[in-house]
Amino acid sequence: MNITLARKFELAQLAVLVIWLFQISGIIGIAMGYEAWFLGKTPLNLTIILVLFLLRYPIDNLKKVVVSACLFTIGMAVEWIGVHYDFLFGSYHYGDNLGPKLGGVPWLIGINWMVLTFVSASILSYFTNNKWLRIPGGSALMLLLDYFMEFSAPRFGFWFWEDGTAPLRNYIAWFGVALLLHLIYQNSKIKGNALFSVHVYLSQLVFFMFFYGRHLIWLQ
């Protein structure tokens, strides 16, 4: 039993190490001028995060499969509506650095909606057992990450806004969609891995905050 626990602990440490290794390497590489090479590996980075996520959150029963598929499908659907009808987030389109697309929307975007919902919900489990606090709290964490992502996304070739910057309604819609996804997640009563989630979330937040800071410095 102790050997099993030790092995699980080692695997958890390895997963965390890989996550931070990719994010820190990306920061250093892009900052040193190797944007094209590192940004071209974004689909690989997100795929590895997905694999690690599935190892820590095994989708091993029907309920988890249904919830995961639901979160992914809603994420893809709202993005498809946004890209084709400028209805939810504003007028934007996706670039090529997020990999293959379905109807103009990268598959990894739907996966990212799903993963971020699991991750942010698990982080909130550190602070409260009340699902009605977890729903807006987790949604706020997703919105915070999106805020910092928006400043680097066009430069990184992720997505592009018609007016150059994300409009206010993008953030309102992000929060609204996140609320819906968290409502589904919380009602499913799936338990996550809070410690792993903290590292996934913070590594991405640190990555985008670094380039957000550089962006502000360039404007001075």
C-alpha positions in Angstrom: 0.0 0.0 0.0 2.8 2.4 0.9 4.6 1.6 -2.3 1.4 2.3 -4.3 0.9 5.7 -2.6 4.6 6.6 -3.1 4.3 5.7 -6.8 1.2 7.9 -7.2 3.0 10.7 -5.4 5.9 10.4 -7.8 3.6 10.4 -10.8 1.8 13.5 -9.5 5.2 15.3 -9.1 6.2 14.3 -12.6 3.0 15.6 -14.0 3.5 19.0 -12.2 7.1 19.1 -13.4 6.1 18.6 -17.0 3.5 21.3 -16.9 5.8 23.9 -15.5 8.7 22.8 -17.7 6.6 23.5 -20.8 5.3 26.8 -19.7 8.6 28.2 -18.4 10.4 26.9 -21.5 7.8 28.7 -23.6 8.3 31.9 -21.7 12.1 31.8 -22.1 12.0 30.7 -25.7 9.4 33.3 -26.9 11.1 36.1 -24.9 14.4 35.2 -26.6 12.9 35.6 -30.0 12.0 32.0 -31.0 8.3 32.7 -31.2 7.7 30.8 -34.4 9.2 27.5 -33.1 7.6 27.6 -29.6 4.2 28.9 -30.7 4.1 26.2 -33.4 4.3 23.7 -30.6 1.2 25.0 -28.9 -1.0 22.1 -30.0 1.5 19.7 -28.6 1.7 21.6 -25.3 -2.1 21.6 -24.9 -2.3 17.9 -25.9 0.2 17.0 -23.2 -1.8 18.9 -20.7 -4.9 17.0 -21.8 -3.1 13.7 -21.4 -1.8 14.6 -17.9 -5.3 15.8 -17.1 -6.8 12.5 -18.1 -4.3 10.7 -15.9 -5.2 12.8 -12.9 -9.0 12.9 -13.7 -9.6 9.5 -15.3 -12.8 9.5 -17.3 -13.7 6.1 -16.1 -17.4 6.0 -15.8 -20.5 7.0 -17.8 -21.2 10.1 -15.8 -17.7 11.5 -16.4 -17.9 10.7 -20.1 -21.3 12.5 -20.4 -20.2 15.5 -18.4 -16.9 15.8 -20.3 -18.6 15.5 -23.7 -21.2 18.1 -22.6 -18.6 20.6 -21.6 -16.6 20.0 -24.8 -19.7 20.3 -27.0 -20.9 23.5 -25.4 -17.5 25.0 -25.6 -17.2 24.2 -29.3 -20.8 25.3 -30.0 -20.5 28.7 -28.4 -17.2 29.3 -30.3 -18.7 28.2 -33.6 -21.6 30.7 -33.0 -19.1 33.4 -32.0 -16.9 32.9 -35.1 -19.7 32.6 -37.6 -22.3 35.1 -36.3 -20.3 37.6 -34.1 -23.1 37.0 -31.6 -21.5 36.2 -28.3 -18.0 37.3 -27.9 -17.6 39.9 -30.7 -16.1 39.7 -34.2 -13.1 37.4 -34.3 -11.5 34.5 -36.0 -8.9 31.8 -35.1 -5.4 31.6 -36.4 -3.3 28.5 -37.1 -1.3 28.1 -33.9 -4.0 26.2 -32.1 -4.1 23.3 -34.5 -6.8 21.6 -36.6 -10.3 23.2 -36.8 -13.9 22.2 -37.1 -15.9 24.9 -38.8 -13.3 27.5 -38.1 -12.9 26.5 -34.4 -9.8 24.6 -33.2 -10.7 21.3 -31.5 -8.3 22.2 -28.7 -10.5 25.2 -27.8 -13.4 22.9 -26.9 -11.0 20.7 -25.0 -9.7 23.8 -23.2 -13.2 24.9 -22.1 -13.6 21.4 -20.6 -10.2 21.2 -18.9 -10.5 24.8 -17.5 -13.9 24.0 -16.0 -12.6 20.9 -14.3 -9.5 22.7 -13.1 -11.1 25.9 -11.8 -13.9 23.9 -10.1 -11.4 21.8 -8.3 -9.5 24.8 -7.1 -12.7 26.2 -5.6 -13.1 23.0 -3.7 -10.1 24.2 -1.6 -12.2 27.1 -0.3 -15.8 26.0 0.0 -18.2 23.1 -0.2 -21.1 25.3 -1.3 -21.7 24.7 -5.0 -23.5 28.1 -5.3 -20.2 29.8 -4.3 -18.1 27.4 -6.4 -20.0 28.2 -9.6 -19.3 31.9 -9.7 -15.9 31.5 -8.1 -14.7 29.0 -10.7 -16.2 31.1 -13.5 -14.3 34.1 -12.2 -11.0 32.1 -12.3 -11.7 31.3 -16.0 -12.5 34.9 -16.7 -9.3 36.1 -15.0 -7.2 33.8 -17.2 -9.0 34.9 -20.3 -8.4 38.6 -19.5 -4.6 38.0 -19.6 -4.8 35.7 -22.6 -6.5 38.3 -24.7 -3.4 40.6 -24.8 -1.1 38.0 -26.3 -3.6 35.9 -28.3 -3.3 38.0 -31.6 0.5 38.2 -31.4 0.7 34.5 -30.8 -1.6 33.7 -33.7 -4.3 32.1 -31.5 -7.2 34.4 -32.5 -7.7 37.8 -33.9 -10.3 40.5 -33.2 -11.7 42.6 -36.0 -11.2 45.8 -34.0 -7.8 44.7 -32.7 -8.8 44.2 -29.0 -11.4 42.1 -27.2 -14.6 44.0 -26.6 -16.4 44.2 -23.2 -19.0 41.7 -24.3 -16.3 39.1 -24.8 -15.7 39.0 -21.1 -19.4 39.1 -20.3 -20.0 36.2 -22.6 -17.0 34.3 -21.2 -18.3 34.6 -17.7 -21.8 33.6 -18.8 -20.6 30.5 -20.6 -18.4 29.6 -17.7 -21.3 29.9 -15.3 -23.3 27.4 -17.4 -20.4 24.9 -17.6 -19.8 25.2 -13.8 -23.5 24.7 -13.2 -23.3 21.4 -15.1 -20.1 20.3 -13.4 -21.3 21.1 -9.9 -24.6 19.3 -10.4 -22.7 16.2 -11.6 -20.9 16.1 -8.2 -17.6 14.9 -9.8 -14.6 15.2 -7.6 -11.4 16.6 -9.0 -7.7 16.8 -8.1 -7.3 20.2 -6.4 -3.5 20.2 -6.1 -2.9 19.2 -9.8 -5.5 21.8 -10.8 -3.7 24.6 -9.0 -0.5 23.9 -10.9 -2.3 23.7 -14.3 -4.1 27.0 -13.7 -1.2 28.9 -12.2 1.3 27.7 -14.9 -1.0 29.2 -17.6 -1.7 32.3 -15.6 2.0 32.9 -15.0 2.7 32.4 -18.7 0.1 34.9 -19.9 0.7 37.4 -17.1 4.4 37.5 -18.1 3.6 38.6 -21.7 0.8 40.9 -20.4 3.5 42.6 -18.3 5.8 42.9 -21.3 2.9 44.3 -23.4 2.4 47.1 -20.8 6.1 47.9 -20.8 6.2 48.2 -24.6 3.4 50.7 -24.4 5.4 53.0 -22.1 
